[in-house]
Amino acid sequence: MGIGILYVEDHEVFHDCMRHLFESEDDIGVLGTANNGRSAVRLARELTPELVIMDIMMPGMNGIEATRQIVSENPAVKVIGLSALSDSKKILEMFRAGAKGYVVKDSAFEELLQAIQTVARGKMYLSPNITGVVLEDFLNLFEAGQSVGLDLLTPREQEVLQLVAPTGPIS
């Protein structure tokens, strides 16, 4: 099967759709699905997937908190946020919680596959559709005169910045 996935989405109609889409992929398989954060944490414990595709906005425990708990319990599990939200604050919260990637829901399935392959190889992924939003917010800090020294960023925020930076590593 290759990469075992736990798919988490509160709209259950998407569970069957995603299973069907992943069936055509030889190196990716859906181990299970969850419709809320609590179930996601429990299933991640039981199924030990390599990767979790995590919706952010769910009733009860949201995807950010579920990601935090899953990664805390098993740091080897990689999480990709999949959400309609393109708010940079939520995106950064997701990365702070331990996510390694973020894809917006209006992306093509091929982009989700690219994100899965990228994150499975140990790299981070940020949907091109939201790169501008994240950079714009970061650059607005400069214009506002706020301190934006790299030492103020968490290691995860520095990784995200490197991911979206146009050239070379941050120093």
HUVENBEL-V448361 format. One record per helix or strand. SS is the DSSP state (H for helix, E for strand). FROM is the first residue (numbers start at 1). LEN is the number of residues. If there is no record, write none. Layout:
ss | from | len
SS | FROM | LEN
SS | FROM | LEN
//
This chain:
ss | from | len
E | 3 | 6
H | 13 | 11
E | 28 | 7
H | 37 | 11
E | 51 | 4
H | 63 | 11
E | 78 | 6
H | 88 | 10
E | 101 | 4
H | 109 | 12
E | 125 | 2
H | 128 | 16
H | 150 | 3
H | 155 | 10
//
